[in-house]
Amino acid sequence: MVRNTKLADSLRKASEPEKSTKPVTSPDGEPLIKNPSTGVAPSRQGKKAIAGHFDPAVSKQLKQLALSEDTTVQALLSEALNDLFSKYGQKPIA
């Protein structure tokens, strides 16, 4: 039988994420999360994540390339996927 104590209640409350009613905004005041209940940023609406497991050196090199090219990892991955699609005769849509 589980016994509720003040300590157990405090620990349970401390482990629960805080629910803020204040909208999350960028430094320029633009909303970062369209719907706080779902937590989906406007830029991710209607998008699907694609992932893979690679050696840590791949991740580091990709991040360094993004930094040196003054771009994002997302933009580099889009470019790479479009190149791959073109190579196989597909429309570049990334």
SVG drawing of the C-alpha trace seen along z (x, -y; Angstrom):
<svg xmlns="http://www.w3.org/2000/svg" viewBox="-4 -43 38 45">
<polyline fill="none" stroke="black" stroke-width="0.4" points="0.0,0.0 1.3,-3.5 1.1,-6.0 0.8,-9.7 3.1,-11.9 3.9,-15.5 7.4,-14.6 5.9,-12.3 3.5,-15.0 6.2,-17.5 8.4,-15.3 5.5,-14.4 4.8,-18.1 8.4,-19.0 8.7,-16.3 5.7,-17.6 6.4,-20.1 5.1,-23.6 2.2,-24.6 2.6,-28.2 -0.4,-30.1 2.0,-32.8 2.8,-32.3 6.4,-31.6 7.9,-34.3 11.1,-35.1 13.2,-38.1 11.3,-40.1 7.9,-39.1 6.9,-36.6 5.1,-33.5 7.4,-30.4 4.6,-28.0 1.3,-28.4 -0.6,-26.1 0.9,-25.9 -1.2,-22.7 0.5,-20.8 3.9,-22.5 4.3,-22.7 6.2,-25.7 4.6,-27.4 7.7,-26.4 7.0,-22.7 3.3,-22.7 2.6,-20.0 6.2,-18.8 7.6,-15.3 10.9,-14.6 13.4,-12.4 16.2,-10.9 19.2,-8.5 21.9,-7.2 25.5,-8.2 28.9,-8.3 29.3,-11.3 32.0,-12.6 29.3,-13.0 27.2,-15.2 30.2,-17.3 31.3,-17.8 27.8,-18.7 27.5,-21.3 30.9,-22.7 30.0,-22.9 26.8,-24.8 28.8,-27.2 31.5,-27.8 28.8,-28.3 26.7,-30.6 23.7,-28.4 21.8,-25.8 22.0,-22.0 18.4,-22.0 19.3,-23.9 22.3,-21.6 20.2,-18.5 17.6,-20.0 20.3,-20.7 21.7,-17.1 18.3,-15.5 17.5,-17.6 20.8,-16.5 20.0,-12.9 16.5,-13.2 18.0,-14.8 20.6,-12.0 17.8,-9.4 15.6,-11.4 13.2,-12.6 11.8,-16.2 13.9,-18.1 11.2,-18.9 13.0,-19.2"/>
</svg>
